[in-house]
Amino acid sequence: MDPSKETLRLEAIRHRDRIDPGSEDADNAAALFFESVKPRKGQVIALYWPKGREFDCGALTERLLREGFACCLPVVRKDGKVLKFARWDGIATLSEGPFGIMQPGSDEWLEPDIVIVPLLAFDRHGHRLGYGGGYYDATLEALRKKKDIVAVGMGYAQQAVLFNLPREEHDQKMDWIITTQKAQSFS
């Protein structure tokens, strides 16, 4: 693992934890998602349940469910880094899985067309800094080998960095980065 990434990761967590989640309008991020990514009926959208001070995409989840999209949340598997996605209706109880990640108990597995990805930081080229486990990178790589998907990093505008994030061969680029202030395409 790149030691500079570890240092950046610690600084990004420290910075993110100082952001007031109430200072940004999550409804605007949801609106930007619909205006920019333009999900189509019948597409499956993978979201995430926020851990700690991660950006909460609950407003987006609510709108997607209200408009009839199939939504799913990641499930960490013991047999590898590739996440599985279980259908979630916004109501069913979630339980704590590995790494404190809240996940549905459903065994109805879906293959997403659009994957909403949490991030610690992002740069102007669509690269993100995650927690370092490699789960989303492995998952995006596996999905992209099967079909065309759209990877959308969602976060606070204040998580943008002005320098290029270090990258390794396995790092997957985002197609979009969406914050409460703007949507940027990288595809």
N, CA and C atoms as a LAMMPS dump frame, in Angstrom:
ITEM: TIMESTEP
0
ITEM: NUMBER OF ATOMS
561
ITEM: BOX BOUNDS ff ff ff
-5.0000000000000000e+02 5.0000000000000000e+02
-5.0000000000000000e+02 5.0000000000000000e+02
-5.0000000000000000e+02 5.0000000000000000e+02
ITEM: ATOMS id mol type element x y z
1 1 1 N 0.842 -1.182 0
2 1 2 C 0 0 0
3 1 3 C 0.885 1.241 0
4 2 1 N 0.488 2.219 -0.769
5 2 2 C 1.225 3.472 -0.914
6 2 3 C 1.175 4.258 0.405
7 3 1 N 2.349 4.508 1.045
8 3 2 C 2.336 5.229 2.329
9 3 3 C 1.784 6.645 2.22
10 4 1 N 1.962 7.287 1.045
11 4 2 C 1.406 8.633 0.9
12 4 3 C -0.114 8.59 0.904
13 5 1 N -0.689 7.513 0.376
14 5 2 C -2.147 7.369 0.406
15 5 3 C -2.647 7.218 1.842
16 6 1 N -1.897 6.484 2.659
17 6 2 C -2.291 6.304 4.058
18 6 3 C -2.299 7.637 4.79
19 7 1 N -1.288 8.447 4.566
20 7 2 C -1.21 9.769 5.196
21 7 3 C -2.366 10.643 4.713
22 8 1 N -2.616 10.643 3.396
23 8 2 C -3.742 11.41 2.848
24 8 3 C -5.068 10.934 3.425
25 9 1 N -5.2 9.632 3.561
26 9 2 C -6.431 9.047 4.08
27 9 3 C -6.711 9.554 5.5
28 10 1 N -5.694 9.546 6.341
29 10 2 C -5.858 10.03 7.719
30 10 3 C -6.23 11.503 7.743
31 11 1 N -5.587 12.297 6.893
32 11 2 C -5.907 13.72 6.817
33 11 3 C -7.315 13.944 6.259
34 12 1 N -7.699 13.142 5.261
35 12 2 C -9.038 13.272 4.668
36 12 3 C -10.118 12.921 5.688
37 13 1 N -9.889 11.908 6.503
38 13 2 C -10.852 11.549 7.553
39 13 3 C -10.953 12.689 8.564
40 14 1 N -9.819 13.211 8.969
41 14 2 C -9.808 14.319 9.935
42 14 3 C -10.569 15.527 9.374
43 15 1 N -10.323 15.842 8.118
44 15 2 C -11.006 16.967 7.469
45 15 3 C -12.505 16.708 7.355
46 16 1 N -12.865 15.527 6.867
47 16 2 C -14.286 15.202 6.706
48 16 3 C -15.025 15.25 8.031
49 17 1 N -14.393 14.775 9.077
50 17 2 C -15.053 14.749 10.378
51 17 3 C -15.306 16.141 10.946
52 18 1 N -14.678 17.163 10.363
53 18 2 C -14.932 18.546 10.797
54 18 3 C -16.035 19.211 9.972
55 19 1 N -16.483 18.556 8.909
56 19 2 C -17.539 19.132 8.064
57 19 3 C -18.875 18.967 8.769
58 20 1 N -19.64 20.032 8.813
59 20 2 C -20.983 19.983 9.396
60 20 3 C -21.935 19.448 8.333
61 21 1 N -22.485 18.228 8.523
62 21 2 C -23.377 17.656 7.512
63 21 3 C -24.573 18.553 7.202
64 22 1 N -24.995 19.351 8.16
65 22 2 C -26.119 20.252 7.946
66 22 3 C -25.77 21.468 7.112
67 23 1 N -24.47 21.649 6.825
68 23 2 C -24.05 22.83 6.076
69 23 3 C -24.257 22.667 4.572
70 24 1 N -24.576 21.466 4.122
71 24 2 C -24.769 21.223 2.695
72 24 3 C -26.144 20.611 2.462
73 25 1 N -26.754 20.968 1.348
74 25 2 C -28.119 20.573 1.024
75 25 3 C -28.147 19.248 0.257
76 26 1 N -28.407 18.158 0.979
77 26 2 C -28.419 16.825 0.373
78 26 3 C -29.496 16.7 -0.709
79 27 1 N -30.601 17.448 -0.58
80 27 2 C -31.647 17.41 -1.616
81 27 3 C -31.104 17.937 -2.942
82 28 1 N -30.205 18.915 -2.881
83 28 2 C -29.628 19.448 -4.106
84 28 3 C -28.731 18.41 -4.775
85 29 1 N -28.003 17.626 -3.989
86 29 2 C -27.174 16.55 -4.559
87 29 3 C -28.069 15.531 -5.268
88 30 1 N -29.215 15.22 -4.678
89 30 2 C -30.154 14.286 -5.309
90 30 3 C -30.669 14.86 -6.624
91 31 1 N -31.009 16.145 -6.632
92 31 2 C -31.487 16.789 -7.857
93 31 3 C -30.403 16.78 -8.932
94 32 1 N -29.166 17.068 -8.541
95 32 2 C -28.049 17.051 -9.489
96 32 3 C -27.824 15.649 -10.057
97 33 1 N -28.014 14.633 -9.233
98 33 2 C -27.883 13.253 -9.706
99 33 3 C -28.889 12.983 -10.827
100 34 1 N -30.154 13.344 -10.593
101 34 2 C -31.191 13.1 -11.601
102 34 3 C -30.962 13.92 -12.864
103 35 1 N -30.53 15.175 -12.711
104 35 2 C -30.287 16.045 -13.87
105 35 3 C -29.077 15.596 -14.681
106 36 1 N -28.06 15.074 -14.015
107 36 2 C -26.792 14.764 -14.673
108 36 3 C -26.691 13.308 -15.127
109 37 1 N -26.879 12.395 -14.211
110 37 2 C -26.727 10.97 -14.515
111 37 3 C -27.918 10.46 -15.319
112 38 1 N -29.079 11.05 -15.066
113 38 2 C -30.315 10.706 -15.776
114 38 3 C -30.626 9.199 -15.733
115 39 1 N -30.861 8.667 -14.529
116 39 2 C -31.173 7.234 -14.441
117 39 3 C -32.462 6.926 -15.205
118 40 1 N -32.477 5.749 -15.828
119 40 2 C -33.649 5.332 -16.598
120 40 3 C -34.436 4.295 -15.807
121 41 1 N -35.738 4.311 -16
122 41 2 C -36.601 3.322 -15.353
123 41 3 C -36.081 1.93 -15.685
124 42 1 N -36.096 1.068 -14.707
125 42 2 C -35.616 -0.289 -14.895
126 42 3 C -34.167 -0.47 -14.479
127 43 1 N -33.436 0.632 -14.31
128 43 2 C -32.049 0.501 -13.861
129 43 3 C -32.012 0.22 -12.357
130 44 1 N -31 -0.512 -11.945
131 44 2 C -30.776 -0.834 -10.541
132 44 3 C -29.695 0.105 -10.013
133 45 1 N -29.986 0.743 -8.877
134 45 2 C -29.058 1.711 -8.294
135 45 3 C -28.533 1.161 -6.975
136 46 1 N -27.21 1.042 -6.879
137 46 2 C -26.561 0.631 -5.631
138 46 3 C -26.175 1.888 -4.859
139 47 1 N -26.611 1.961 -3.623
140 47 2 C -26.299 3.088 -2.755
141 47 3 C -25.466 2.583 -1.587
142 48 1 N -25.244 3.402 -0.609
143 48 2 C -24.554 2.969 0.602
144 48 3 C -25.218 3.63 1.801
145 49 1 N -25.138 2.978 2.944
146 49 2 C -25.611 3.542 4.195
147 49 3 C -24.419 4.258 4.831
148 50 1 N -24.554 5.547 5.158
149 50 2 C -23.388 6.291 5.644
150 50 3 C -22.871 5.756 6.972
151 51 1 N -21.554 5.716 7.063
152 51 2 C -20.885 5.302 8.292
153 51 3 C -20.189 6.532 8.865
154 52 1 N -20.442 6.814 10.114
155 52 2 C -19.825 7.984 10.741
156 52 3 C -20.265 9.258 10.051
157 53 1 N -19.308 10.048 9.617
158 53 2 C -19.599 11.345 9.013
159 53 3 C -19.6 11.312 7.488
160 54 1 N -19.727 10.111 6.888
161 54 2 C -19.816 10.03 5.433
162 54 3 C -21.016 10.83 4.946
163 55 1 N -20.922 11.308 3.704
164 55 2 C -22.042 12.012 3.104
165 55 3 C -23.262 11.093 3.111
166 56 1 N -24.384 11.603 3.576
167 56 2 C -25.617 10.829 3.675
168 56 3 C -26.432 11.006 2.398
169 57 1 N -26.518 9.95 1.615
170 57 2 C -27.294 10.03 0.369
171 57 3 C -28.738 9.56 0.589
172 58 1 N -29.239 9.736 1.813
173 58 2 C -30.615 9.355 2.134
174 58 3 C -31.645 10.096 1.299
175 59 1 N -31.418 11.368 1
176 59 2 C -32.367 12.133 0.172
177 59 3 C -32.45 11.527 -1.22
178 60 1 N -31.313 11.101 -1.759
179 60 2 C -31.298 10.451 -3.069
180 60 3 C -32.005 9.101 -3
181 61 1 N -31.732 8.335 -1.966
182 61 2 C -32.37 7.023 -1.802
183 61 3 C -33.884 7.172 -1.753
184 62 1 N -34.362 8.118 -0.95
185 62 2 C -35.81 8.337 -0.829
186 62 3 C -36.426 8.676 -2.177
187 63 1 N -35.796 9.553 -2.924
188 63 2 C -36.346 9.948 -4.227
189 63 3 C -36.336 8.77 -5.206
190 64 1 N -35.236 8.014 -5.222
191 64 2 C -35.165 6.848 -6.114
192 64 3 C -36.278 5.853 -5.802
193 65 1 N -36.477 5.557 -4.527
194 65 2 C -37.521 4.608 -4.132
195 65 3 C -38.907 5.155 -4.467
196 66 1 N -39.124 6.438 -4.209
197 66 2 C -40.413 7.077 -4.497
198 66 3 C -40.727 7.013 -5.99
199 67 1 N -39.685 7.116 -6.83
200 67 2 C -39.888 7.095 -8.275
201 67 3 C -39.831 5.687 -8.87
202 68 1 N -39.769 4.67 -8.002
203 68 2 C -39.896 3.294 -8.462
204 68 3 C -38.626 2.595 -8.903
205 69 1 N -37.463 3.137 -8.561
206 69 2 C -36.206 2.471 -8.926
207 69 3 C -35.915 1.331 -7.958
208 70 1 N -35.283 0.285 -8.471
209 70 2 C -34.806 -0.805 -7.618
210 70 3 C -33.508 -0.34 -6.984
211 71 1 N -33.473 -0.347 -5.661
212 71 2 C -32.293 0.104 -4.933
213 71 3 C -31.685 -1.065 -4.167
214 72 1 N -30.391 -1.003 -3.971
215 72 2 C -29.71 -2.048 -3.218
216 72 3 C -28.564 -1.435 -2.428
217 73 1 N -28.136 -2.167 -1.407
218 73 2 C -27.031 -1.744 -0.557
219 73 3 C -25.957 -2.83 -0.591
220 74 1 N -24.696 -2.447 -0.379
221 74 2 C -23.612 -3.431 -0.443
222 74 3 C -23.596 -4.372 0.756
223 75 1 N -23.162 -5.585 0.481
224 75 2 C -22.956 -6.597 1.511
225 75 3 C -21.518 -7.084 1.354
226 76 1 N -20.749 -6.962 2.421
227 76 2 C -19.362 -7.412 2.4
228 76 3 C -19.36 -8.928 2.584
229 77 1 N -18.638 -9.611 1.686
230 77 2 C -18.557 -11.074 1.751
231 77 3 C -17.204 -11.489 2.309
232 78 1 N -17.204 -12.618 2.986
233 78 2 C -15.961 -13.116 3.58
234 78 3 C -15.04 -13.737 2.543
235 79 1 N -15.588 -14.103 1.388
236 79 2 C -14.807 -14.851 0.404
237 79 3 C -14.131 -13.978 -0.648
238 80 1 N -14.072 -12.68 -0.44
239 80 2 C -13.389 -11.843 -1.42
240 80 3 C -13.696 -10.372 -1.254
241 81 1 N -13.134 -9.581 -2.144
242 81 2 C -13.29 -8.124 -2.079
243 81 3 C -14.481 -7.616 -2.874
244 82 1 N -15.029 -8.437 -3.766
245 82 2 C -16.146 -7.98 -4.599
246 82 3 C -17.425 -7.985 -3.758
247 83 1 N -18.041 -6.813 -3.662
248 83 2 C -19.283 -6.668 -2.895
249 83 3 C -20.445 -7.301 -3.637
250 84 1 N -21.409 -7.806 -2.88
251 84 2 C -22.69 -8.211 -3.448
252 84 3 C -23.673 -7.117 -3.055
253 85 1 N -24.775 -7.019 -3.779
254 85 2 C -25.755 -5.976 -3.496
255 85 3 C -27.12 -6.6 -3.252
256 86 1 N -27.677 -6.324 -2.072
257 86 2 C -28.979 -6.851 -1.687
258 86 3 C -30.037 -5.764 -1.855
259 87 1 N -31.192 -6.168 -2.411
260 87 2 C -32.295 -5.222 -2.579
261 87 3 C -32.629 -4.606 -1.229
262 88 1 N -32.936 -3.309 -1.278
263 88 2 C -33.381 -2.618 -0.073
264 88 3 C -34.526 -1.702 -0.424
265 89 1 N -35.601 -1.814 0.34
266 89 2 C -36.823 -1.057 0.065
267 89 3 C -36.942 0.222 0.88
268 90 1 N -35.941 0.528 1.665
269 90 2 C -35.975 1.734 2.483
270 90 3 C -36.668 1.533 3.816
271 91 1 N -37.251 0.353 4.021
272 91 2 C -38.01 0.085 5.238
273 91 3 C -37.393 -1.044 6.055
274 92 1 N -36.963 -2.099 5.373
275 92 2 C -36.439 -3.287 6.053
276 92 3 C -35.302 -2.92 7.001
277 93 1 N -35.219 -3.646 8.072
278 93 2 C -34.195 -3.418 9.079
279 93 3 C -32.818 -3.75 8.53
280 94 1 N -31.867 -2.93 8.9
281 94 2 C -30.483 -3.171 8.53
282 94 3 C -29.74 -3.702 9.751
283 95 1 N -28.728 -4.511 9.516
284 95 2 C -27.917 -5.003 10.627
285 95 3 C -26.456 -4.686 10.346
286 96 1 N -25.682 -4.63 11.412
287 96 2 C -24.281 -4.269 11.264
288 96 3 C -23.484 -5.447 10.738
289 97 1 N -22.764 -5.193 9.654
290 97 2 C -21.914 -6.207 9.057
291 97 3 C -20.458 -5.899 9.344
292 98 1 N -19.554 -6.53 8.591
293 98 2 C -18.124 -6.263 8.777
294 98 3 C -17.808 -4.771 8.631
295 99 1 N -16.817 -4.321 9.371
296 99 2 C -16.344 -2.934 9.357
297 99 3 C -17.414 -1.946 9.822
298 100 1 N -18.452 -2.431 10.515
299 100 2 C -19.513 -1.552 11
300 100 3 C -20.433 -1.054 9.905
301 101 1 N -20.417 -1.703 8.743
302 101 2 C -21.257 -1.311 7.612
303 101 3 C -22.666 -1.863 7.826
304 102 1 N -23.657 -0.984 7.733
305 102 2 C -25.054 -1.418 7.86
306 102 3 C -25.488 -2.028 6.526
307 103 1 N -26.07 -3.234 6.615
308 103 2 C -26.465 -3.919 5.401
309 103 3 C -27.797 -4.622 5.58
310 104 1 N -28.535 -4.787 4.466
311 104 2 C -29.836 -5.449 4.54
312 104 3 C -29.681 -6.951 4.767
313 105 1 N -30.708 -7.528 5.338
314 105 2 C -30.702 -8.972 5.559
315 105 3 C -31.264 -9.731 4.368
316 106 1 N -31.726 -9.028 3.363
317 106 2 C -32.322 -9.638 2.174
318 106 3 C -31.327 -10.542 1.462
319 107 1 N -31.839 -11.61 0.886
320 107 2 C -30.977 -12.453 0.058
321 107 3 C -31.407 -12.347 -1.407
322 108 1 N -32.096 -11.238 -1.725
323 108 2 C -32.441 -10.955 -3.12
324 108 3 C -31.307 -10.101 -3.684
325 109 1 N -30.433 -10.743 -4.441
326 109 2 C -29.246 -10.085 -4.967
327 109 3 C -29.548 -9.393 -6.283
328 110 1 N -29.041 -8.176 -6.426
329 110 2 C -29.228 -7.403 -7.648
330 110 3 C -27.869 -7.022 -8.217
331 111 1 N -27.814 -6.863 -9.525
332 111 2 C -26.589 -6.391 -10.164
333 111 3 C -26.833 -4.946 -10.6
334 112 1 N -26.122 -4.009 -9.986
335 112 2 C -26.412 -2.601 -10.258
336 112 3 C -25.95 -2.126 -11.635
337 113 1 N -26.678 -1.119 -12.124
338 113 2 C -26.318 -0.407 -13.343
339 113 3 C -25.587 0.888 -12.996
340 114 1 N -25.942 1.44 -11.84
341 114 2 C -25.325 2.664 -11.323
342 114 3 C -24.888 2.369 -9.896
343 115 1 N -23.629 2.69 -9.582
344 115 2 C -23.098 2.437 -8.239
345 115 3 C -22.711 3.774 -7.612
346 116 1 N -23.365 4.11 -6.507
347 116 2 C -23.03 5.307 -5.738
348 116 3 C -21.931 4.893 -4.755
349 117 1 N -20.806 5.606 -4.802
350 117 2 C -19.617 5.214 -4.058
351 117 3 C -19.263 6.282 -3.021
352 118 1 N -19.04 5.876 -1.771
353 118 2 C -18.596 6.854 -0.77
354 118 3 C -17.139 7.226 -1.024
355 119 1 N -16.723 8.357 -0.486
356 119 2 C -15.34 8.782 -0.679
357 119 3 C -14.861 9.619 0.493
358 120 1 N -13.549 9.647 0.636
359 120 2 C -12.925 10.515 1.644
360 120 3 C -12.457 11.815 1.01
361 121 1 N -12.013 11.73 -0.256
362 121 2 C -11.556 12.902 -1.005
363 121 3 C -11.665 12.56 -2.483
364 122 1 N -11.669 13.606 -3.32
365 122 2 C -11.689 13.395 -4.764
366 122 3 C -10.924 14.527 -5.437
367 123 1 N -10.39 14.215 -6.639
368 123 2 C -9.64 15.238 -7.355
369 123 3 C -10.368 15.649 -8.63
370 124 1 N -9.778 16.557 -9.376
371 124 2 C -10.422 17.131 -10.556
372 124 3 C -10.396 16.201 -11.766
373 125 1 N -9.853 14.993 -11.597
374 125 2 C -9.806 14.019 -12.687
375 125 3 C -10.754 12.841 -12.457
376 126 1 N -11.537 12.884 -11.386
377 126 2 C -12.489 11.806 -11.116
378 126 3 C -11.928 10.661 -10.309
379 127 1 N -10.784 10.881 -9.676
380 127 2 C -10.206 9.843 -8.829
381 127 3 C -10.628 10.112 -7.391
382 128 1 N -10.891 9.033 -6.681
383 128 2 C -11.332 9.156 -5.299
384 128 3 C -10.348 8.489 -4.362
385 129 1 N -10.39 8.919 -3.146
386 129 2 C -9.641 8.277 -2.077
387 129 3 C -10.666 7.63 -1.171
388 130 1 N -10.556 6.319 -0.985
389 130 2 C -11.465 5.593 -0.108
390 130 3 C -10.743 5.192 1.169
391 131 1 N -11.302 4.224 1.864
392 131 2 C -10.741 3.796 3.143
393 131 3 C -9.538 2.874 3.002
394 132 1 N -9.276 2.379 1.793
395 132 2 C -8.078 1.578 1.588
396 132 3 C -8.292 0.079 1.552
397 133 1 N -9.531 -0.369 1.717
398 133 2 C -9.79 -1.808 1.679
399 133 3 C -9.845 -2.37 0.27
400 134 1 N -10.111 -1.516 -0.7
401 134 2 C -10.158 -1.955 -2.095
402 134 3 C -11.456 -2.608 -2.515
403 135 1 N -12.468 -2.591 -1.662
404 135 2 C -13.735 -3.27 -1.981
405 135 3 C -14.446 -2.635 -3.171
406 136 1 N -14.569 -1.313 -3.157
407 136 2 C -15.26 -0.66 -4.276
408 136 3 C -14.455 -0.761 -5.564
409 137 1 N -13.132 -0.653 -5.479
410 137 2 C -12.318 -0.794 -6.691
411 137 3 C -12.486 -2.184 -7.293
412 138 1 N -12.425 -3.22 -6.466
413 138 2 C -12.587 -4.598 -6.962
414 138 3 C -13.987 -4.809 -7.526
415 139 1 N -14.982 -4.24 -6.862
416 139 2 C -16.366 -4.391 -7.293
417 139 3 C -16.614 -3.688 -8.623
418 140 1 N -16.142 -2.45 -8.736
419 140 2 C -16.325 -1.711 -9.982
420 140 3 C -15.605 -2.409 -11.136
421 141 1 N -14.412 -2.902 -10.88
422 141 2 C -13.669 -3.612 -11.922
423 141 3 C -14.441 -4.855 -12.376
424 142 1 N -14.961 -5.623 -11.424
425 142 2 C -15.718 -6.842 -11.767
426 142 3 C -16.987 -6.499 -12.543
427 143 1 N -17.715 -5.472 -12.107
428 143 2 C -18.944 -5.085 -12.8
429 143 3 C -18.647 -4.569 -14.203
430 144 1 N -17.574 -3.775 -14.345
431 144 2 C -17.229 -3.204 -15.652
432 144 3 C -16.799 -4.277 -16.651
433 145 1 N -16.342 -5.423 -16.172
434 145 2 C -16.001 -6.535 -17.069
435 145 3 C -17.266 -7.206 -17.613
436 146 1 N -18.377 -7.074 -16.88
437 146 2 C -19.639 -7.706 -17.271
438 146 3 C -20.508 -6.822 -18.161
439 147 1 N -20.532 -5.516 -17.848
440 147 2 C -21.445 -4.614 -18.557
441 147 3 C -21.043 -3.168 -18.327
442 148 1 N -21.715 -2.284 -19.06
443 148 2 C -21.486 -0.859 -18.845
444 148 3 C -22.214 -0.442 -17.573
445 149 1 N -21.478 0.151 -16.658
446 149 2 C -22.074 0.692 -15.437
447 149 3 C -21.635 2.14 -15.316
448 150 1 N -22.281 2.849 -14.4
449 150 2 C -21.915 4.227 -14.102
450 150 3 C -21.52 4.266 -12.63
451 151 1 N -20.291 4.719 -12.357
452 151 2 C -19.799 4.861 -10.987
453 151 3 C -19.873 6.335 -10.605
454 152 1 N -20.588 6.608 -9.511
455 152 2 C -20.823 7.981 -9.069
456 152 3 C -20.292 8.152 -7.651
457 153 1 N -19.238 8.945 -7.506
458 153 2 C -18.755 9.283 -6.179
459 153 3 C -19.615 10.405 -5.622
460 154 1 N -20.089 10.227 -4.396
461 154 2 C -20.899 11.278 -3.763
462 154 3 C -20.222 11.717 -2.479
463 155 1 N -20.178 13.019 -2.29
464 155 2 C -19.546 13.532 -1.086
465 155 3 C -19.835 15.008 -0.897
466 156 1 N -19.193 15.548 0.096
467 156 2 C -19.303 16.975 0.381
468 156 3 C -18.402 17.732 -0.586
469 157 1 N -18.81 18.917 -0.998
470 157 2 C -17.976 19.747 -1.872
471 157 3 C -16.626 20.012 -1.211
472 158 1 N -16.622 20.101 0.099
473 158 2 C -15.393 20.395 0.846
474 158 3 C -14.387 19.235 0.838
475 159 1 N -14.761 18.098 0.238
476 159 2 C -13.844 16.962 0.155
477 159 3 C -12.986 17.004 -1.111
478 160 1 N -13.206 18.011 -1.943
479 160 2 C -12.385 18.169 -3.153
480 160 3 C -10.971 18.562 -2.758
481 161 1 N -9.992 18.02 -3.49
482 161 2 C -8.606 18.418 -3.285
483 161 3 C -8.105 19.076 -4.568
484 162 1 N -7.149 19.98 -4.439
485 162 2 C -6.643 20.734 -5.583
486 162 3 C -5.454 20.058 -6.26
487 163 1 N -4.996 18.948 -5.693
488 163 2 C -3.867 18.217 -6.257
489 163 3 C -4.365 16.868 -6.776
490 164 1 N -3.542 16.222 -7.589
491 164 2 C -3.899 14.896 -8.097
492 164 3 C -3.679 13.865 -6.996
493 165 1 N -4.704 13.071 -6.737
494 165 2 C -4.564 12.003 -5.751
495 165 3 C -3.647 10.912 -6.305
496 166 1 N -2.846 10.295 -5.438
497 166 2 C -2.007 9.193 -5.916
498 166 3 C -2.904 8.035 -6.358
499 167 1 N -2.469 7.355 -7.427
500 167 2 C -3.267 6.25 -7.956
501 167 3 C -2.406 5.007 -8.062
502 168 1 N -3.075 3.882 -7.881
503 168 2 C -2.437 2.591 -8.097
504 168 3 C -3.179 1.913 -9.243
505 169 1 N -2.585 0.867 -9.769
506 169 2 C -3.141 0.208 -10.957
507 169 3 C -4.591 -0.254 -10.757
508 170 1 N -4.926 -0.695 -9.562
509 170 2 C -6.272 -1.233 -9.313
510 170 3 C -7.331 -0.147 -9.059
511 171 1 N -6.922 1.103 -8.868
512 171 2 C -7.87 2.182 -8.551
513 171 3 C -8.809 2.437 -9.725
514 172 1 N -10.083 2.501 -9.44
515 172 2 C -11.108 2.731 -10.451
516 172 3 C -11.539 4.192 -10.45
517 173 1 N -11.598 4.768 -11.625
518 173 2 C -12.013 6.158 -11.794
519 173 3 C -13.536 6.258 -11.739
520 174 1 N -14.017 7.362 -11.206
521 174 2 C -15.448 7.628 -11.177
522 174 3 C -15.889 8.198 -12.527
523 175 1 N -17.126 7.871 -12.927
524 175 2 C -17.709 8.482 -14.126
525 175 3 C -18.26 9.862 -13.786
526 176 1 N -18.724 9.999 -12.551
527 176 2 C -19.265 11.263 -12.046
528 176 3 C -18.802 11.458 -10.613
529 177 1 N -18.65 12.72 -10.236
530 177 2 C -18.544 13.1 -8.829
531 177 3 C -19.672 14.102 -8.619
532 178 1 N -20.501 13.821 -7.617
533 178 2 C -21.621 14.715 -7.324
534 178 3 C -21.539 15.154 -5.872
535 179 1 N -21.625 16.464 -5.711
536 179 2 C -21.691 17.065 -4.38
537 179 3 C -23.001 17.852 -4.32
538 180 1 N -23.196 18.55 -3.245
539 180 2 C -24.406 19.37 -3.134
540 180 3 C -24.307 20.606 -4.022
541 181 1 N -23.105 20.915 -4.508
542 181 2 C -22.91 22.125 -5.291
543 181 3 C -22.82 21.9 -6.789
544 182 1 N -22.294 20.752 -7.202
545 182 2 C -22.203 20.516 -8.648
546 182 3 C -21.988 19.05 -8.972
547 183 1 N -22.2 18.737 -10.241
548 183 2 C -21.957 17.404 -10.771
549 183 3 C -20.879 17.522 -11.834
550 184 1 N -19.862 16.669 -11.764
551 184 2 C -18.783 16.668 -12.74
552 184 3 C -18.719 15.309 -13.415
553 185 1 N -18.661 15.339 -14.745
554 185 2 C -18.544 14.101 -15.528
555 185 3 C -17.089 13.844 -15.857
556 186 1 N -16.684 12.568 -15.789
557 186 2 C -15.311 12.171 -16.113
558 186 3 C -15.286 11.039 -17.127
559 187 1 N -16.399 10.829 -17.825
560 187 2 C -16.41 9.73 -18.805
561 187 3 C -16.473 10.279 -20.214
